[in-house]
Amino acid sequence: MMIPAGASYVVRVATDLPVRDDVSADELRLYVWNARYTSDRKGVQIAFP
């Protein structure tokens, strides 16, 4: 199923690694890295709002 351009959605990210309680959005990055979505097989950074 594809999400149309301009749609809004919620992404939940979980980790097994420790993360500080006071981490801010400026310190985090989210990347899409899947051959279905990236033709050059490089991670694409997704901007936080």
PDB file of N, CA, C and O in Angstrom:
ATOM      1  N   MET A   1       0.852  -1.172   0.000  1.00  0.00           N
ATOM      2  CA  MET A   1       0.000   0.000   0.000  1.00  0.00           C
ATOM      3  C   MET A   1       0.899   1.236   0.000  1.00  0.00           C
ATOM      4  O   MET A   1       1.877   1.290   0.746  1.00  0.00           O
ATOM      5  N   MET A   2       0.584   2.198  -0.804  1.00  0.00           N
ATOM      6  CA  MET A   2       1.390   3.414  -0.907  1.00  0.00           C
ATOM      7  C   MET A   2       0.666   4.583  -0.239  1.00  0.00           C
ATOM      8  O   MET A   2      -0.563   4.653  -0.246  1.00  0.00           O
ATOM      9  N   ILE A   3       1.440   5.490   0.333  1.00  0.00           N
ATOM     10  CA  ILE A   3       0.894   6.705   0.930  1.00  0.00           C
ATOM     11  C   ILE A   3       0.971   7.802  -0.116  1.00  0.00           C
ATOM     12  O   ILE A   3       2.048   8.045  -0.661  1.00  0.00           O
ATOM     13  N   PRO A   4      -0.142   8.480  -0.417  1.00  0.00           N
ATOM     14  CA  PRO A   4      -0.111   9.516  -1.445  1.00  0.00           C
ATOM     15  C   PRO A   4       0.772  10.704  -1.046  1.00  0.00           C
ATOM     16  O   PRO A   4       0.930  11.008   0.136  1.00  0.00           O
ATOM     17  N   ALA A   5       1.334  11.357  -2.042  1.00  0.00           N
ATOM     18  CA  ALA A   5       2.166  12.544  -1.801  1.00  0.00           C
ATOM     19  C   ALA A   5       1.365  13.588  -1.048  1.00  0.00           C
ATOM     20  O   ALA A   5       0.193  13.817  -1.350  1.00  0.00           O
ATOM     21  N   GLY A   6       1.989  14.217  -0.077  1.00  0.00           N
ATOM     22  CA  GLY A   6       1.334  15.264   0.703  1.00  0.00           C
ATOM     23  C   GLY A   6       0.501  14.744   1.864  1.00  0.00           C
ATOM     24  O   GLY A   6      -0.046  15.537   2.630  1.00  0.00           O
ATOM     25  N   ALA A   7       0.395  13.420   2.011  1.00  0.00           N
ATOM     26  CA  ALA A   7      -0.382  12.847   3.109  1.00  0.00           C
ATOM     27  C   ALA A   7       0.399  12.991   4.412  1.00  0.00           C
ATOM     28  O   ALA A   7       1.622  13.132   4.403  1.00  0.00           O
ATOM     29  N   SER A   8      -0.310  12.956   5.513  1.00  0.00           N
ATOM     30  CA  SER A   8       0.362  12.976   6.815  1.00  0.00           C
ATOM     31  C   SER A   8       0.209  11.605   7.461  1.00  0.00           C
ATOM     32  O   SER A   8      -0.773  10.901   7.227  1.00  0.00           O
ATOM     33  N   TYR A   9       1.184  11.241   8.267  1.00  0.00           N
ATOM     34  CA  TYR A   9       1.178   9.936   8.898  1.00  0.00           C
ATOM     35  C   TYR A   9       2.079   9.966  10.117  1.00  0.00           C
ATOM     36  O   TYR A   9       2.873  10.892  10.284  1.00  0.00           O
ATOM     37  N   VAL A  10       1.963   8.973  10.956  1.00  0.00           N
ATOM     38  CA  VAL A  10       2.771   8.856  12.163  1.00  0.00           C
ATOM     39  C   VAL A  10       3.720   7.686  11.975  1.00  0.00           C
ATOM     40  O   VAL A  10       3.319   6.612  11.525  1.00  0.00           O
ATOM     41  N   VAL A  11       4.985   7.904  12.325  1.00  0.00           N
ATOM     42  CA  VAL A  11       5.990   6.849  12.267  1.00  0.00           C
ATOM     43  C   VAL A  11       6.471   6.601  13.686  1.00  0.00           C
ATOM     44  O   VAL A  11       6.899   7.524  14.378  1.00  0.00           O
ATOM     45  N   ARG A  12       6.399   5.361  14.109  1.00  0.00           N
ATOM     46  CA  ARG A  12       6.909   4.993  15.439  1.00  0.00           C
ATOM     47  C   ARG A  12       8.222   4.256  15.239  1.00  0.00           C
ATOM     48  O   ARG A  12       8.294   3.288  14.482  1.00  0.00           O
ATOM     49  N   VAL A  13       9.253   4.718  15.920  1.00  0.00           N
ATOM     50  CA  VAL A  13      10.577   4.120  15.805  1.00  0.00           C
ATOM     51  C   VAL A  13      10.967   3.573  17.173  1.00  0.00           C
ATOM     52  O   VAL A  13      10.855   4.268  18.182  1.00  0.00           O
ATOM     53  N   ALA A  14      11.424   2.330  17.200  1.00  0.00           N
ATOM     54  CA  ALA A  14      11.868   1.703  18.446  1.00  0.00           C
ATOM     55  C   ALA A  14      13.322   1.274  18.287  1.00  0.00           C
ATOM     56  O   ALA A  14      13.788   1.001  17.181  1.00  0.00           O
ATOM     57  N   THR A  15      14.028   1.220  19.414  1.00  0.00           N
ATOM     58  CA  THR A  15      15.424   0.799  19.397  1.00  0.00           C
ATOM     59  C   THR A  15      15.719  -0.094  20.590  1.00  0.00           C
ATOM     60  O   THR A  15      15.090   0.027  21.641  1.00  0.00           O
ATOM     61  N   ASP A  16      16.665  -0.977  20.420  1.00  0.00           N
ATOM     62  CA  ASP A  16      17.138  -1.798  21.531  1.00  0.00           C
ATOM     63  C   ASP A  16      18.331  -1.147  22.213  1.00  0.00           C
ATOM     64  O   ASP A  16      18.756  -1.589  23.280  1.00  0.00           O
ATOM     65  N   LEU A  17      18.873  -0.101  21.605  1.00  0.00           N
ATOM     66  CA  LEU A  17      20.037   0.585  22.149  1.00  0.00           C
ATOM     67  C   LEU A  17      19.601   1.672  23.127  1.00  0.00           C
ATOM     68  O   LEU A  17      18.502   2.210  22.994  1.00  0.00           O
ATOM     69  N   PRO A  18      20.428   1.999  24.091  1.00  0.00           N
ATOM     70  CA  PRO A  18      20.057   3.042  25.053  1.00  0.00           C
ATOM     71  C   PRO A  18      20.029   4.424  24.401  1.00  0.00           C
ATOM     72  O   PRO A  18      20.873   4.743  23.564  1.00  0.00           O
ATOM     73  N   VAL A  19      19.055   5.234  24.792  1.00  0.00           N
ATOM     74  CA  VAL A  19      18.911   6.614  24.320  1.00  0.00           C
ATOM     75  C   VAL A  19      18.678   7.486  25.549  1.00  0.00           C
ATOM     76  O   VAL A  19      17.868   7.153  26.414  1.00  0.00           O
ATOM     77  N   ARG A  20      19.393   8.600  25.617  1.00  0.00           N
ATOM     78  CA  ARG A  20      19.227   9.517  26.752  1.00  0.00           C
ATOM     79  C   ARG A  20      17.787  10.011  26.850  1.00  0.00           C
ATOM     80  O   ARG A  20      17.114  10.163  25.831  1.00  0.00           O
ATOM     81  N   ASP A  21      17.315  10.261  28.056  1.00  0.00           N
ATOM     82  CA  ASP A  21      15.963  10.778  28.274  1.00  0.00           C
ATOM     83  C   ASP A  21      15.795  12.191  27.743  1.00  0.00           C
ATOM     84  O   ASP A  21      14.689  12.577  27.364  1.00  0.00           O
ATOM     85  N   ASP A  22      16.884  12.979  27.707  1.00  0.00           N
ATOM     86  CA  ASP A  22      16.788  14.382  27.305  1.00  0.00           C
ATOM     87  C   ASP A  22      17.191  14.616  25.849  1.00  0.00           C
ATOM     88  O   ASP A  22      17.523  15.744  25.483  1.00  0.00           O
ATOM     89  N   VAL A  23      17.170  13.576  25.012  1.00  0.00           N
ATOM     90  CA  VAL A  23      17.544  13.732  23.606  1.00  0.00           C
ATOM     91  C   VAL A  23      16.504  14.613  22.894  1.00  0.00           C
ATOM     92  O   VAL A  23      15.309  14.519  23.176  1.00  0.00           O
ATOM     93  N   SER A  24      16.967  15.465  21.972  1.00  0.00           N
ATOM     94  CA  SER A  24      16.059  16.361  21.246  1.00  0.00           C
ATOM     95  C   SER A  24      15.976  15.946  19.777  1.00  0.00           C
ATOM     96  O   SER A  24      16.798  15.161  19.303  1.00  0.00           O
ATOM     97  N   ALA A  25      14.991  16.469  19.066  1.00  0.00           N
ATOM     98  CA  ALA A  25      14.813  16.167  17.647  1.00  0.00           C
ATOM     99  C   ALA A  25      16.023  16.614  16.827  1.00  0.00           C
ATOM    100  O   ALA A  25      16.311  16.025  15.785  1.00  0.00           O
ATOM    101  N   ASP A  26      16.735  17.650  17.284  1.00  0.00           N
ATOM    102  CA  ASP A  26      17.931  18.124  16.574  1.00  0.00           C
ATOM    103  C   ASP A  26      19.058  17.093  16.589  1.00  0.00           C
ATOM    104  O   ASP A  26      19.944  17.124  15.735  1.00  0.00           O
ATOM    105  N   GLU A  27      19.024  16.187  17.551  1.00  0.00           N
ATOM    106  CA  GLU A  27      20.075  15.184  17.687  1.00  0.00           C
ATOM    107  C   GLU A  27      19.730  13.863  16.996  1.00  0.00           C
ATOM    108  O   GLU A  27      20.577  12.972  16.925  1.00  0.00           O
ATOM    109  N   LEU A  28      18.527  13.724  16.495  1.00  0.00           N
ATOM    110  CA  LEU A  28      18.068  12.480  15.882  1.00  0.00           C
ATOM    111  C   LEU A  28      17.940  12.626  14.374  1.00  0.00           C
ATOM    112  O   LEU A  28      17.695  13.721  13.869  1.00  0.00           O
ATOM    113  N   ARG A  29      18.107  11.524  13.660  1.00  0.00           N
ATOM    114  CA  ARG A  29      17.909  11.488  12.211  1.00  0.00           C
ATOM    115  C   ARG A  29      17.140  10.214  11.883  1.00  0.00           C
ATOM    116  O   ARG A  29      17.342   9.181  12.521  1.00  0.00           O
ATOM    117  N   LEU A  30      16.267  10.287  10.897  1.00  0.00           N
ATOM    118  CA  LEU A  30      15.509   9.132  10.440  1.00  0.00           C
ATOM    119  C   LEU A  30      15.785   8.953   8.957  1.00  0.00           C
ATOM    120  O   LEU A  30      15.674   9.901   8.179  1.00  0.00           O
ATOM    121  N   TYR A  31      16.141   7.744   8.570  1.00  0.00           N
ATOM    122  CA  TYR A  31      16.475   7.444   7.180  1.00  0.00           C
ATOM    123  C   TYR A  31      15.598   6.316   6.659  1.00  0.00           C
ATOM    124  O   TYR A  31      15.265   5.386   7.394  1.00  0.00           O
ATOM    125  N   VAL A  32      15.226   6.403   5.387  1.00  0.00           N
ATOM    126  CA  VAL A  32      14.590   5.292   4.689  1.00  0.00           C
ATOM    127  C   VAL A  32      15.675   4.626   3.865  1.00  0.00           C
ATOM    128  O   VAL A  32      16.339   5.265   3.049  1.00  0.00           O
ATOM    129  N   TRP A  33      15.844   3.330   4.093  1.00  0.00           N
ATOM    130  CA  TRP A  33      16.852   2.601   3.336  1.00  0.00           C
ATOM    131  C   TRP A  33      16.274   1.249   2.985  1.00  0.00           C
ATOM    132  O   TRP A  33      16.389   0.289   3.747  1.00  0.00           O
ATOM    133  N   ASN A  34      15.650   1.184   1.821  1.00  0.00           N
ATOM    134  CA  ASN A  34      15.047  -0.044   1.342  1.00  0.00           C
ATOM    135  C   ASN A  34      15.080   0.016  -0.170  1.00  0.00           C
ATOM    136  O   ASN A  34      14.682   1.022  -0.757  1.00  0.00           O
ATOM    137  N   ALA A  35      15.545  -1.035  -0.807  1.00  0.00           N
ATOM    138  CA  ALA A  35      15.693  -1.026  -2.266  1.00  0.00           C
ATOM    139  C   ALA A  35      14.375  -0.764  -2.987  1.00  0.00           C
ATOM    140  O   ALA A  35      14.385  -0.287  -4.122  1.00  0.00           O
ATOM    141  N   ARG A  36      13.248  -1.062  -2.361  1.00  0.00           N
ATOM    142  CA  ARG A  36      11.943  -0.774  -2.987  1.00  0.00           C
ATOM    143  C   ARG A  36      11.710   0.723  -3.143  1.00  0.00           C
ATOM    144  O   ARG A  36      11.038   1.159  -4.078  1.00  0.00           O
ATOM    145  N   TYR A  37      12.273   1.519  -2.212  1.00  0.00           N
ATOM    146  CA  TYR A  37      11.975   2.954  -2.175  1.00  0.00           C
ATOM    147  C   TYR A  37      13.146   3.827  -2.613  1.00  0.00           C
ATOM    148  O   TYR A  37      12.942   4.999  -2.928  1.00  0.00           O
ATOM    149  N   THR A  38      14.347   3.300  -2.641  1.00  0.00           N
ATOM    150  CA  THR A  38      15.516   4.086  -3.031  1.00  0.00           C
ATOM    151  C   THR A  38      16.256   3.355  -4.149  1.00  0.00           C
ATOM    152  O   THR A  38      16.804   2.274  -3.934  1.00  0.00           O
ATOM    153  N   SER A  39      16.270   3.938  -5.323  1.00  0.00           N
ATOM    154  CA  SER A  39      16.851   3.268  -6.485  1.00  0.00           C
ATOM    155  C   SER A  39      18.372   3.162  -6.412  1.00  0.00           C
ATOM    156  O   SER A  39      18.951   2.242  -6.989  1.00  0.00           O
ATOM    157  N   ASP A  40      19.032   4.093  -5.709  1.00  0.00           N
ATOM    158  CA  ASP A  40      20.497   4.069  -5.651  1.00  0.00           C
ATOM    159  C   ASP A  40      21.031   3.339  -4.416  1.00  0.00           C
ATOM    160  O   ASP A  40      22.234   3.352  -4.158  1.00  0.00           O
ATOM    161  N   ARG A  41      20.140   2.704  -3.657  1.00  0.00           N
ATOM    162  CA  ARG A  41      20.500   1.924  -2.461  1.00  0.00           C
ATOM    163  C   ARG A  41      21.218   2.746  -1.396  1.00  0.00           C
ATOM    164  O   ARG A  41      22.006   2.204  -0.621  1.00  0.00           O
ATOM    165  N   LYS A  42      20.955   4.041  -1.353  1.00  0.00           N
ATOM    166  CA  LYS A  42      21.497   4.903  -0.309  1.00  0.00           C
ATOM    167  C   LYS A  42      20.352   5.334   0.597  1.00  0.00           C
ATOM    168  O   LYS A  42      19.214   5.481   0.152  1.00  0.00           O
ATOM    169  N   GLY A  43      20.664   5.533   1.861  1.00  0.00           N
ATOM    170  CA  GLY A  43      19.658   5.995   2.801  1.00  0.00           C
ATOM    171  C   GLY A  43      19.228   7.407   2.470  1.00  0.00           C
ATOM    172  O   GLY A  43      20.053   8.251   2.122  1.00  0.00           O
ATOM    173  N   VAL A  44      17.928   7.664   2.580  1.00  0.00           N
ATOM    174  CA  VAL A  44      17.378   8.996   2.314  1.00  0.00           C
ATOM    175  C   VAL A  44      16.901   9.569   3.637  1.00  0.00           C
ATOM    176  O   VAL A  44      16.026   8.998   4.288  1.00  0.00           O
ATOM    177  N   GLN A  45      17.477  10.703   4.037  1.00  0.00           N
ATOM    178  CA  GLN A  45      17.095  11.306   5.315  1.00  0.00           C
ATOM    179  C   GLN A  45      15.708  11.917   5.204  1.00  0.00           C
ATOM    180  O   GLN A  45      15.391  12.612   4.239  1.00  0.00           O
ATOM    181  N   ILE A  46      14.887  11.642   6.211  1.00  0.00           N
ATOM    182  CA  ILE A  46      13.540  12.196   6.292  1.00  0.00           C
ATOM    183  C   ILE A  46      13.571  13.330   7.307  1.00  0.00           C
ATOM    184  O   ILE A  46      14.022  13.143   8.437  1.00  0.00           O
ATOM    185  N   ALA A  47      13.098  14.491   6.912  1.00  0.00           N
ATOM    186  CA  ALA A  47      13.125  15.669   7.799  1.00  0.00           C
ATOM    187  C   ALA A  47      12.036  15.579   8.855  1.00  0.00           C
ATOM    188  O   ALA A  47      10.908  15.186   8.557  1.00  0.00           O
ATOM    189  N   PHE A  48      12.368  15.942  10.081  1.00  0.00           N
ATOM    190  CA  PHE A  48      11.370  16.067  11.136  1.00  0.00           C
ATOM    191  C   PHE A  48      10.650  17.400  10.954  1.00  0.00           C
ATOM    192  O   PHE A  48      11.251  18.374  10.503  1.00  0.00           O
ATOM    193  N   PRO A  49       9.362  17.446  11.304  1.00  0.00           N
ATOM    194  CA  PRO A  49       8.639  18.739  11.187  1.00  0.00           C
ATOM    195  C   PRO A  49       9.127  19.756  12.186  1.00  0.00           C
ATOM    196  O   PRO A  49       8.627  20.881  12.217  1.00  0.00           O
TER     197      PRO A  49
END
